[in-house]
Amino acid sequence: MWARVDDNQFDSRRFGAAAGATLAALILLGMVLLVAISNRARDDALERERHAYDVTLLVRTVDATLARSESALGRFVLDEDKNTSGSIYANEWRLAGTQLRQLERLVRNDPVQAQRVAGARQLYEQHGRNLATVAQAAASARGEGGIALFYTFTREKDGEAKTYGAQLRNRLSEIATSERNVLRESMEQTQFFSAQADRLTDYLSWLGVLIGLGAIGLGLLAVQAARQNYLARREAETLEEAVALRTQELSAANEALRAEAEEREIAEAQLRQIQKMEAVGQLTGGIAHDFNNMLAVVVGGIDLARRRIGGPKREVLQHLGNAMDGATRAAALTRRLLSFARAEPLLPEPVTPRDLVEGLKDLLDRTLGERIEVRVQTSGNWPIYVDPHQLENALLNLAVNGRDAMDGEGVLTIATSDMPLMEGEVGDLPAGDYVRLAVADQGCGMSEEVKRRAFEPFFTTKEVGKGTGLGLSQIFGFARQSGGEVAIDSAVGVGTVVSIYLPRGQAVVGETRAEAGASTARGEAATVHGARILLVEDDPRVRSATIEALQDLDYEPVACANAEEALSAFERQPFDLVISDVIMPGMTGPELVRLLKRRFPELAVLFVTGYVGEGEGEDLKGYEMLRKPFTVGGLAHAVAAALGRAEVRAA
């Protein structure tokens, strides 16, 4: 208890001493600052004093020089001796001009004095012209004419300064008088600030004595603090030994935990690698399985057509049709893979969901069979801005999944509705207006495990050969790419509802329009007969086939293997349309088109590609695009559309 009281008293004394020392230091700092300000003010006053003295001395010098010049002119008028009086007059007058310029530089920072010196300069020049007239009269030996002019221009009349010389002397007198006033004020300020600095210096001396006494007191406190510090250190050493023992125990435990964490991290890394390899193997196996099936159809159809080439035409066409169907399915699978990877460009346009769903009902009835009843429930009129073909494929995939879940018999419901959503109400969607397209079935439903893995690529619960496992993953990729989300509500034995949420939107101008090259559903396209077309394709087989197709369509094609050959071809002749592959060795298709567009702004452009990677999509906006593989009909539509777009822009 007593030790604690003593410590408190010691702390209060130490705090008081520290506060006193701080206060003394602040006072000392203030005093030093005041002394510095006083010295600075005194220096400024001395500087003004020196400047006023210099100006006054120079004014007197100018006045004396002018007087000497006029005196020398007077003697020259009387004796007309150019070698003596005349030269003295001229030299002194020029010297006076030089001194006036020096005076102007001295007073340039004082606007009032500068104005006075400028006036003196004007009077000097006017008086100089008069004196020059007198000098000329004397130099021409006019006798007493020079004397008369001299007295006219230099003598005052009735005590008034009517001549320029008198006015000049008065102006110089004003300048000197003003500077003398400044000199007097500066001397008074110098005396004042000097006295003030002396007083502050005395105060600093007394303050130094007080600070010295305070330092002695602080020294005594420091001795007491050192003593207490010694005692505290003895106690701290005892505590440190106990803490060191406890720290060793904690370090050992920490090392054990760290080793366990490292082992767990290594095990988790190995598990992740195993899962990655399993996913890659599953993905590769699924792709290989589907593509082998499709290639089997293609190879078998072509082989049978070759064997029947000399037989009935109907059998040859049937086998070729089967091969084309297999190739079309392979191209569709490739587009679904690209859509899942978000590398296939969407071709959005304004769509009314209720109209799209009602127009899809007949197709669903034919596709799903008579035992499936398709019910359509549409409400709301909000438009969406999506790729309609992708949306139709998504709804068709969901409908087929629902039919398979109901074993081919039951009621399938497709509904549309307008839904304002809050932030995070569905997945990661931001707050806003959305359109919900839901497909509901009465099938077997999904377990929690199946729901968690439903969007994984190539994950399927169907039998081998009845599904690729890309349906829901493709729908998920399409929805995310369109700015929306997919949600699944399912229970085992009850059924499943898959909902696609797409943002309400309007049309966007300037998007790339692509032709589905493998599609054969369209009619014949209008051919611009004789149009000159430059084909740029690095693959010789694709180049050869495309050239033959363009010739069959009655165009005039020229083939190039790369961008450099294309540029050289344009040097030889003009073209109406350039068909270019997107990805080529060296210069890419978009880079080539940018160069050509600078020289031929009205040139029509058609891009051909099998893959559109990130970073190329922006370069393709505003141009027609044809996907590989494509048919002659798809090529004809794409070429006609590209030429038509160029004509519209030209108009």
C-alpha positions in Angstrom: 0.0 0.0 0.0 2.8 2.5 1.0 4.8 1.5 -2.1 1.8 2.2 -4.3 1.3 5.6 -2.7 5.0 6.5 -3.1 4.8 5.4 -6.7 1.7 7.6 -7.3 3.4 10.6 -5.7 6.6 9.9 -7.7 4.5 9.7 -10.9 2.7 12.9 -10.1 6.0 14.7 -9.5 7.5 13.3 -12.7 4.4 14.4 -14.6 4.6 17.9 -13.1 8.3 18.2 -14.0 7.7 17.0 -17.5 4.8 19.4 -17.9 6.9 22.3 -16.6 9.8 21.4 -18.9 7.4 21.2 -21.8 5.9 24.6 -20.9 9.4 26.1 -20.5 10.5 24.6 -23.9 7.4 26.1 -25.5 8.1 29.5 -24.0 11.7 29.3 -25.1 10.6 28.4 -28.6 8.2 31.3 -28.6 10.9 33.7 -27.4 13.4 32.5 -30.0 10.7 33.0 -32.6 10.0 36.5 -31.4 13.7 37.3 -31.5 14.0 36.0 -35.0 11.0 38.0 -36.1 12.4 41.2 -34.5 15.8 40.6 -36.1 14.2 40.0 -39.4 12.2 43.2 -39.1 15.3 45.1 -38.1 17.2 43.6 -41.2 14.3 44.6 -43.4 14.3 48.2 -42.0 18.1 48.4 -42.5 17.7 47.1 -46.1 15.1 49.8 -46.7 17.4 52.3 -45.1 20.3 51.3 -47.4 18.0 51.4 -50.4 16.7 54.9 -49.6 20.3 56.1 -49.1 21.3 54.6 -52.5 18.3 56.3 -54.2 18.9 59.6 -52.6 22.6 59.5 -53.4 21.9 58.6 -57.0 19.3 61.4 -57.4 21.8 63.9 -56.1 24.4 62.5 -58.5 21.9 62.8 -61.5 21.2 66.4 -60.4 24.9 67.3 -60.2 25.6 65.6 -63.6 22.8 67.6 -65.2 24.1 70.8 -63.7 27.6 70.1 -65.0 26.2 69.3 -68.4 24.2 72.6 -68.5 27.2 74.5 -67.3 29.4 73.0 -69.9 26.8 73.9 -72.6 26.8 77.5 -71.3 30.5 77.7 -71.7 30.3 76.2 -75.2 27.7 78.8 -76.2 30.0 81.5 -75.0 33.3 80.3 -76.4 32.0 77.9 -79.1 35.0 75.5 -78.4 33.8 72.0 -79.4 36.9 70.3 -78.1 36.4 71.4 -74.6 33.0 72.6 -73.6 31.1 70.9 -76.3 32.4 67.4 -75.6 32.0 67.9 -71.8 28.4 68.9 -72.3 27.7 65.8 -74.4 29.5 63.4 -72.1 27.8 64.7 -69.0 24.4 64.6 -70.6 24.8 61.0 -71.6 26.1 60.2 -68.2 23.0 61.7 -66.7 20.9 59.4 -68.9 22.8 56.4 -67.7 22.3 57.4 -64.1 18.6 57.8 -64.7 18.4 54.2 -66.0 20.2 53.1 -62.9 17.7 55.0 -60.9 14.8 53.3 -62.7 16.2 49.9 -61.8 16.6 50.9 -58.2 12.9 52.0 -57.8 11.3 49.4 -60.1 9.7 47.7 -57.0 8.1 51.0 -55.8 5.3 51.9 -58.2 5.0 55.6 -56.9 8.8 56.2 -57.3 8.9 54.4 -60.5 6.2 56.7 -61.9 8.2 59.7 -60.8 11.4 58.5 -62.3 9.5 57.8 -65.6 8.3 61.4 -65.5 11.8 62.5 -64.9 12.9 60.4 -67.9 10.4 62.2 -70.1 11.5 65.6 -68.8 15.1 64.6 -69.4 14.4 63.7 -73.0 12.4 66.9 -73.7 15.0 69.1 -72.0 17.7 67.2 -73.9 16.0 68.1 -77.3 16.0 71.8 -76.3 19.6 71.7 -75.2 20.5 69.9 -78.4 19.0 72.9 -80.3 21.1 75.3 -78.4 24.2 73.1 -79.0 23.5 73.1 -82.8 23.0 76.8 -82.9 26.4 77.3 -81.1 28.1 74.8 -83.3 26.9 76.6 -86.5 28.5 79.9 -85.2 25.2 81.8 -85.0 26.8 84.2 -82.5 24.4 85.4 -79.9 21.6 83.2 -81.2 22.9 80.3 -79.2 23.1 82.4 -76.0 19.5 83.5 -76.4 18.3 80.0 -76.8 20.3 78.8 -73.9 18.8 81.4 -71.5 15.4 80.7 -72.9 15.6 77.0 -72.1 17.4 77.1 -68.8 16.4 80.3 -66.9 13.4 80.3 -64.7 10.9 83.2 -65.0 9.3 84.9 -62.1 10.4 82.1 -59.7 8.2 79.5 -61.7 9.7 76.2 -63.0 8.4 76.7 -66.6 11.4 75.2 -68.4 11.9 71.5 -68.7 15.2 71.7 -66.8 13.5 73.3 -63.9 10.7 70.8 -63.9 13.3 68.0 -64.1 15.1 69.3 -61.0 11.8 69.6 -59.2 11.0 66.0 -60.1 14.4 64.8 -58.8 13.8 66.9 -55.7 10.5 65.1 -55.1 12.2 61.7 -55.5 14.9 62.6 -53.1 12.4 64.0 -50.6 10.3 60.8 -50.7 13.4 58.7 -50.2 14.5 60.9 -47.2 11.1 60.3 -45.6 11.5 56.5 -46.2 15.0 56.8 -44.7 13.7 58.5 -41.6 10.9 55.9 -41.1 13.4 53.1 -41.7 15.8 54.5 -39.1 13.0 54.8 -36.6 11.9 51.1 -37.3 15.5 50.0 -37.0 15.8 51.6 -33.6 12.5 50.2 -32.4 13.2 46.6 -33.5 16.7 46.7 -32.2 15.4 47.8 -28.8 12.8 45.0 -28.9 15.4 42.4 -29.8 17.6 43.5 -26.9 14.7 43.2 -24.4 13.8 39.7 -25.8 17.5 38.7 -25.5 17.4 39.7 -21.8 14.3 37.6 -21.3 15.9 34.7 -22.9 18.8 34.9 -20.5 16.5 34.7 -17.5 14.6 31.9 -19.1 17.8 30.0 -19.6 18.5 30.3 -15.9 15.1 28.9 -15.1 15.6 26.1 -17.5 18.9 25.2 -15.9 17.2 25.0 -12.5 14.5 22.8 -14.0 17.2 20.6 -15.5 18.7 20.1 -12.1 15.3 19.0 -10.8 14.8 16.6 -13.7 18.2 15.1 -12.9 17.1 14.3 -9.4 13.9 12.7 -10.7 16.0 10.7 -13.2 18.1 9.3 -10.4 15.0 8.2 -8.5 13.6 6.7 -11.8 16.8 4.8 -12.4 16.6 3.3 -8.9 13.0 2.2 -9.4 13.9 0.9 -12.8 16.5 -1.3 -11.3 14.0 -2.7 -8.8 11.5 -3.3 -11.6 14.1 -5.0 -13.7 14.8 -7.5 -10.9 11.1 -8.4 -10.8 10.9 -8.6 -14.6 13.8 -11.1 -14.8 11.8 -13.4 -12.5 8.7 -13.0 -14.6 10.7 -13.6 -17.8 11.9 -16.9 -16.6 8.4 -18.0 -16.1 7.3 -16.6 -19.4 10.2 -18.3 -21.2 9.1 -21.7 -19.8 5.5 -21.1 -20.9 6.7 -19.9 -24.3 8.7 -23.1 -24.9 5.6 -25.1 -24.2 3.5 -23.0 -26.6 6.2 -23.1 -29.3 6.3 -26.9 -29.1 2.5 -27.0 -29.4 2.6 -24.5 -32.3 5.2 -26.5 -34.2 3.1 -29.6 -33.8 0.0 -27.7 -35.1 2.0 -26.3 -38.0 3.3 -29.7 -39.0 -0.2 -31.1 -38.9 -1.5 -28.1 -41.0 1.3 -28.7 -43.6 0.4 -32.4 -43.8 -3.3 -31.5 -44.2 -2.5 -28.9 -46.9 -0.4 -31.5 -48.8 -3.3 -34.0 -48.5 -5.8 -31.4 -49.7 -3.6 -30.5 -52.7 -3.3 -34.1 -53.7 -7.1 -34.5 -53.3 -7.7 -31.5 -55.5 -5.3 -32.8 -58.1 -7.1 -36.2 -58.1 -10.5 -34.4 -58.5 -9.1 -32.3 -61.4 -7.8 -35.4 -63.1 -11.1 -37.2 -62.5 -13.0 -34.2 -64.0 -10.6 -34.1 -67.0 -10.9 -37.8 -67.5 -14.7 -37.6 -67.3 -14.8 -34.7 -69.7 -12.4 -36.4 -72.2 -14.3 -39.6 -72.0 -17.6 -37.9 -72.6 -16.4 -36.0 -75.6 -14.6 -39.0 -77.1 -17.8 -41.1 -76.6 -20.1 -38.6 -78.3 -17.7 -37.8 -81.1 -16.9 -41.4 -81.8 -20.7 -42.1 -82.2 -21.0 -39.1 -84.5 -17.9 -39.9 -86.5 -19.1 -43.5 -86.8 -22.2 -42.2 -88.5 -20.2 -39.8 -90.8 -17.5 -42.4 -91.7 -20.1 -45.2 -92.2 -22.4 -43.0 -94.3 -19.5 -41.8 -96.6 -18.1 -45.3 -96.9 -21.4 -46.8 -97.8 -22.0 -43.9 -100.3 -18.6 -44.7 -101.9 -19.6 -48.4 -102.2 -23.0 -47.5 -103.7 -21.6 -44.8 -106.0 -22.5 -46.8 -109.0 -25.8 -48.0 -107.6 -29.2 -46.4 -107.1 -29.1 -42.7 -106.5 -31.6 -42.9 -103.6 -29.3 -45.2 -101.6 -26.3 -42.9 -102.2 -28.3 -39.8 -101.1 -29.6 -41.6 -98.0 -26.1 -42.6 -96.9 -24.8 -39.0 -97.6 -27.7 -37.6 -95.7 -26.8 -39.8 -92.7 -23.2 -38.6 -92.9 -24.4 -35.0 -93.0 -26.7 -35.5 -90.1 -23.8 -36.9 -88.0 -21.6 -34.0 -89.0 -24.3 -31.6 -88.1 -24.7 -33.2 -84.7 -21.0 -33.0 -84.1 -21.0 -29.3 -85.0 -24.0 -28.8 -82.6 -22.0 -30.5 -79.8 -19.0 -28.2 -80.5 -21.2 -25.2 -80.3 -22.6 -26.5 -77.0 -19.1 -26.9 -75.7 -18.2 -23.4 -76.7 -21.3 -22.0 -75.2 -20.5 -23.9 -71.9 -17.0 -22.4 -72.0 -18.5 -18.9 -72.8 -16.4 -18.7 -75.9 -19.3 -19.0 -78.5 -20.6 -15.4 -79.2 -24.3 -14.9 -78.4 -26.4 -13.2 -81.1 -28.9 -11.3 -79.0 -32.0 -9.6 -80.2 -35.3 -8.3 -78.7 -37.5 -11.2 -77.7 -41.0 -11.4 -76.2 -40.9 -14.6 -74.0 -44.6 -15.4 -74.2 -44.5 -15.3 -78.0 -41.4 -17.4 -78.1 -42.8 -20.1 -75.8 -46.2 -20.2 -77.6 -44.4 -20.5 -80.9 -42.4 -23.4 -79.5 -45.4 -25.4 -78.4 -46.0 -27.2 -81.7 -42.3 -28.2 -82.0 -42.4 -29.6 -78.4 -45.6 -31.6 -79.1 -43.9 -33.3 -82.1 -40.6 -33.8 -80.3 -41.9 -35.1 -76.9 -44.6 -37.4 -78.3 -48.3 -37.9 -77.8 -48.0 -39.2 -74.2 -46.6 -35.9 -73.0 -49.1 -33.2 -72.4 -47.5 -29.7 -72.9 -49.1 -26.9 -71.0 -48.1 -23.3 -71.6 -48.8 -20.6 -69.0 -47.7 -17.2 -70.0 -48.0 -13.9 -68.2 -46.3 -10.6 -68.3 -45.1 -8.6 -71.3 -41.6 -7.6 -70.4 -39.1 -8.0 -73.3 -35.7 -9.6 -73.0 -32.6 -9.2 -75.1 -31.1 -12.7 -75.7 -30.1 -15.1 -78.4 -33.5 -16.6 -79.4 -32.0 -19.8 -80.9 -30.0 -20.5 -77.7 -33.1 -19.8 -75.6 -35.1 -22.2 -77.7 -32.4 -24.9 -77.4 -32.4 -24.4 -73.6 -36.1 -24.8 -73.3 -36.1 -27.8 -75.7 -33.3 -29.5 -73.6 -35.3 -28.9 -70.4 -38.4 -30.3 -72.0 -36.5 -33.4 -73.2 -35.0 -33.9 -69.7 -38.5 -33.5 -68.2 -39.9 -36.2 -70.6 -37.1 -38.6 -69.7 -37.7 -38.0 -65.9 -41.4 -38.9 -66.4 -40.6 -42.0 -68.5 -42.3 -40.5 -71.5 -45.7 -39.9 -69.9 -47.1 -37.0 -67.9 -47.7 -33.3 -67.9 -45.0 -30.8 -68.8 -45.6 -27.2 -67.9 -43.7 -24.2 -69.4 -44.5 -20.8 -67.7 -43.3 -17.3 -68.2 -43.7 -14.4 -65.7 -42.3 -10.9 -64.9 -40.4 -10.9 -61.6 -38.8 -7.9 -59.8 -36.0 -9.4 -57.7 -34.1 -8.1 -54.6 -30.4 -8.2 -54.3 -29.2 -11.9 -53.9 -32.8 -13.2 -54.0 -31.8 -15.7 -56.7 -28.1 -16.7 -56.8 -25.8 -13.7 -57.3 -28.2 -11.7 -59.3 -28.3 -7.9 -58.6 -31.6 -6.3 -57.8 -33.7 -5.5 -60.9 -36.4 -6.6 -63.2 -36.2 -10.2 -64.6 -38.3 -12.5 -66.7 -38.7 -16.1 -65.4 -39.0 -19.0 -67.8 -39.8 -22.2 -65.9 -40.1 -25.8 -67.1 -41.8 -28.1 -64.6 -42.3 -31.9 -64.8 -43.9 -34.6 -62.7 -41.0 -37.0 -62.8 -38.8 -38.7 -60.3 -37.1 -35.5 -59.1 -33.6 -35.0 -57.9 -31.7 -35.8 -54.7 -29.6 -33.2 -53.0 -26.4 -34.8 -54.4 -27.8 -34.8 -58.0 -28.9 -31.1 -57.6 -25.4 -30.1 -56.4 -23.8 -31.8 -59.5 -26.5 -31.0 -62.0 -24.5 -28.2 -63.8 -21.3 -30.2 -64.0 -20.3 -31.0 -67.6 -20.9 -34.5 -68.7 -22.7 -35.4 -65.4 -25.8 -37.4 -66.2 -28.1 -39.9 -64.5 -29.2 -41.4 -67.8 -28.1 -44.6 -69.3 -25.0 -44.8 -71.4 -25.7 -43.5 -75.0 -28.9 -41.6 -73.9 -27.3 -38.4 -72.8 -24.2 -36.3 -73.1 -24.4 -34.6 -69.8 -24.1 -31.2 -71.4 -27.7 -30.1 -71.3 -27.9 -28.3 -68.0 -24.3 -27.1 -68.1 -25.0 -25.5 -71.5 -28.1 -23.9 -70.2 -26.2 -22.6 -67.2 -23.5 -21.1 -69.4 -26.1 -19.5 -71.7 -27.9 -17.9 -68.8 -24.8 -16.6 -67.1 -23.5 -15.3 -70.5 -26.8 -13.5 -71.0 -26.6 -11.8 -67.5 -29.1 -14.2 -65.8 -29.2 -17.2 -63.6 -30.6 -20.8 -63.4 -32.3 -22.2 -60.3 -33.5 -25.8 -59.6 -36.4 -26.7 -57.3 -36.8 -30.5 -57.0 -37.8 -33.2 -54.6 -37.5 -36.9 -55.0 -40.8 -38.5 -56.2 -42.5 -35.1 -56.7 -40.9 -33.5 -59.8 -38.5 -30.8 -60.8 -38.9 -27.1 -61.8 -35.9 -25.5 -63.6 -36.2 -21.7 -63.8 -34.2 -19.5 -66.1 -34.0 -15.8 -65.0 -33.1 -13.3 -67.7 -32.8 -9.6 -67.2 -35.4 -7.3 -68.8 -33.7 -5.3 -71.6 -33.8 -3.5 -74.9 -32.0 -3.9 -78.2 -28.3 -3.0 -78.6 -27.2 -1.7 -81.9 -24.0 -2.9 -83.7 -23.7 -6.5 -82.5 -22.1 -9.2 -84.7 -24.6 -11.2 -86.7 -23.5 -14.8 -87.3 -24.8 -17.4 -89.8 -25.3 -20.9 -88.5 -23.2 -22.5 -91.2 -24.4 -26.0 -90.8 -28.1 -25.2 -90.9 -30.0 -26.4 -93.9 -33.4 -25.1 -92.9 -33.2 -21.9 -95.0 -34.2 -21.5 -98.6 -32.0 -20.4 -101.4 -30.2 -17.0 -100.9 -30.2 -14.3 -103.5 -26.9 -14.4 -105.4 -25.2 -11.3 -106.6 -24.0 -12.8 -109.9 -20.4 -12.0 -110.9 -19.4 -10.4 -107.5 -15.7 -10.4 -107.0 -14.8 -12.2 -103.8 -11.4 -12.5 -102.1 -11.1 -15.6 -99.8 -8.4 -15.6 -97.1 -8.0 -19.1 -95.6 -4.9 -20.8 -94.3 -6.2 -24.4 -94.5 -5.8 -25.6 -98.1 -8.7 -28.1 -97.9 -11.2 -25.6 -96.5 -9.9 -23.0 -99.1 -10.3 -25.4 -102.0 -13.8 -26.5 -100.9 -14.9 -22.9 -100.3 -13.6 -21.7 -103.7 -15.6 -24.5 -105.5 -18.7 -23.6 -103.5 -18.4 -19.9 -104.5 -17.9 -20.8 -108.1 -21.0 -22.9 -108.0 -22.9 -19.9 -106.6 -21.8 -17.9 -109.7 -19.3 -15.7 -108.0 -15.8 -14.8 -109.1 -13.5 -15.9 -106.2 -9.8 -15.4 -105.7 -8.0 -17.5 -103.0 -5.2 -16.4 -100.7 -3.4 -18.4 -98.0 -2.6 -15.5 -95.7 -3.0 -11.7 -95.1 0.1 -10.7 -97.0 -1.1 -12.4 -100.2 -4.5 -10.7 -99.7 -3.0 -7.3 -99.5 -1.0 -8.0 -102.7 -4.2 -9.2 -104.4 -5.9 -5.9 -103.6 -3.0 -4.1 -105.3 -3.8 -6.0 -108.6 -7.6 -5.6 -108.7 -10.6 -4.4 -106.6 -13.0 -6.8 -104.8 -16.6 -6.5 -103.6 -16.3 -8.8 -100.6 -13.5 -10.3 -98.5 -14.1 -13.6 -96.7 -11.5 -14.1 -94.1 -10.7 -16.7 -91.4 -10.5 -15.1 -87.9 -7.4 -16.9 -86.6 -4.5 -17.2 -89.0 -0.7 -17.4 -88.7 0.9 -14.0 -88.7 -1.8 -11.3 -89.2 -5.3 -12.2 -88.0 -8.5 -11.7 -89.9 -9.6 -8.6 -87.9 -6.2 -7.0 -88.3 -6.3 -7.5 -92.1 -9.8 -6.1 -92.2 -8.8 -3.0 -90.3 -6.0 -2.3 -92.8 -8.4 -2.8 -95.8 -11.1 -0.7 -94.3 -8.8 2.3 -94.2 -8.3 2.1 -97.9 -11.7 0.7 -98.9 -14.4 1.9 -96.4 -17.3 0.4 -98.5 -15.7 -3.1 -98.7 -18.1 -5.9 -97.6 -16.7 -8.3 -95.0 -17.6 -11.9 -93.9 -15.6 -13.6 -91.2 -15.5 -17.4 -91.1 -14.5 -19.1 -87.8 -14.9 -22.2 -85.7 -14.0 -20.6 -82.4 -14.2 -17.0 -81.1 -11.9 -16.5 -78.2 -11.9 -13.7 -75.6 -10.4 -10.5 -77.0 -11.5 -11.1 -80.6 -15.3 -10.6 -80.1 -15.0 -6.8 -80.1 -13.2 -6.8 -83.4 -16.0 -8.8 -85.0 -18.8 -6.4 -84.1 -20.7 -4.9 -87.1 -19.7 -7.7 -89.6 -21.3 -10.9 -90.8 -19.9 -14.1 -89.4 -20.2 -17.7 -90.6 -19.5 -20.6 -88.3 -17.5 -23.7 -89.4 -18.5 -26.3 -90.5 -20.9 -24.8 -93.1 -22.9 -25.9 -96.0 -23.1 -24.3 -99.5 -26.5 -23.0 -98.5 -25.2 -21.5 -95.3 -22.3 -19.9 -97.3 -24.8 -18.5 -99.8 -26.9 -16.9 -97.1 -23.8 -15.4 -95.3 -22.3 -14.0 -98.6 -25.7 -12.4 -99.6 -26.1 -10.9 -96.1 -22.6 -9.4 -96.1 -23.1 -7.9 -99.6 -26.5 -6.6 -98.6 -25.2 -5.0 -95.4 -22.4 -3.2 -97.4 -25.1 -1.8 -99.8 -27.2 -0.5 -96.9 -24.2 1.3 -95.4 -23.2 2.8 -98.8 -26.8 4.1 -99.2 
